[in-house]
């Protein structure tokens, strides 16, 4: 079982991406998407729960093993915006 490292901020267990970027600068993090909205074929992630920081060498492997609302994303990205692709029911990050 994955042990979640939830951080308590203004929203309880929920974190805004900007807060994650401050706590984990310039690195990959494994996150669970807690709140998002879909518009024009894109998913805009609003709130996440940090599971763990990920080493650069393991990021691709962790991403490929991710399921459901679990993602690996780099904190150098100002926002989390995912392109929704229906082929194979996969979400791809651009």
C-alpha positions in Angstrom: 0.0 0.0 0.0 1.2 3.5 -0.9 1.8 5.6 2.2 0.6 9.1 1.4 2.6 12.0 2.7 -0.3 14.5 2.9 0.7 18.0 3.8 -1.7 20.1 5.9 -2.3 23.5 4.4 -5.3 25.8 4.1 -7.4 23.1 2.4 -6.7 20.3 4.8 -5.2 17.4 2.9 -5.7 19.1 -0.4 -2.8 21.2 -1.8 -2.8 23.7 -4.6 -0.1 23.0 -7.2 1.6 26.3 -6.4 2.2 25.1 -2.9 3.6 21.8 -4.1 6.0 23.7 -6.4 7.2 25.7 -3.4 7.8 22.7 -1.2 9.3 20.5 -3.9 11.1 22.9 -6.2 12.5 21.6 -9.6 11.7 17.9 -9.1 9.3 15.2 -10.1 6.5 14.4 -7.6 4.0 11.6 -7.6 0.6 13.0 -6.9 -3.0 12.1 -6.6 -5.4 14.4 -8.4 -8.2 15.4 -6.0 -9.9 18.1 -7.9 -9.9 19.1 -11.6 -12.1 20.4 -14.3 -12.4 19.4 -18.0 -12.8 22.0 -20.7 -12.2 21.7 -24.4 -10.5 18.3 -24.2 -8.1 19.3 -21.4 -8.1 18.5 -17.8 -7.1 21.4 -15.5 -5.9 20.1 -12.1 -6.7 22.3 -9.2 -5.9 20.3 -6.1 -3.6 17.4 -5.4 -2.2 15.2 -2.6 1.5 14.6 -2.7 2.4 10.9 -2.4 6.2 11.3 -2.7 9.0 13.1 -4.5 10.4 11.0 -7.3 14.0 10.7 -8.5 14.6 11.9 -12.0 15.8 8.4 -13.1 12.6 6.7 -11.8 10.1 9.3 -13.1 9.3 7.6 -16.4 8.9 4.2 -14.8 6.6 5.6 -12.1 4.6 7.5 -14.6 4.0 4.4 -16.7 2.9 2.4 -13.7 0.5 5.2 -12.6 -3.2 4.4 -12.7 -6.5 6.3 -12.1 -5.8 9.7 -10.6 -2.2 9.2 -9.9 0.4 11.2 -11.9 4.1 12.0 -11.9 4.6 15.6 -12.8 7.6 18.0 -12.7 7.3 21.1 -10.5 9.0 23.3 -13.1 5.5 23.3 -14.8 3.5 26.3 -13.6 0.2 24.5 -14.0 -1.0 21.0 -14.5 -2.9 20.8 -17.7 -3.5 17.3 -19.2 -4.6 16.7 -22.8 -7.5 14.2 -22.8 -7.1 11.5 -25.5 -9.8 8.9 -25.9 -7.5 6.4 -27.6 -6.8 3.6 -25.2 -8.4 5.6 -22.3 -5.0 7.1 -21.5 -4.2 10.6 -20.3 -1.1 12.1 -21.8 0.8 15.1 -20.5 1.9 17.7 -23.0 
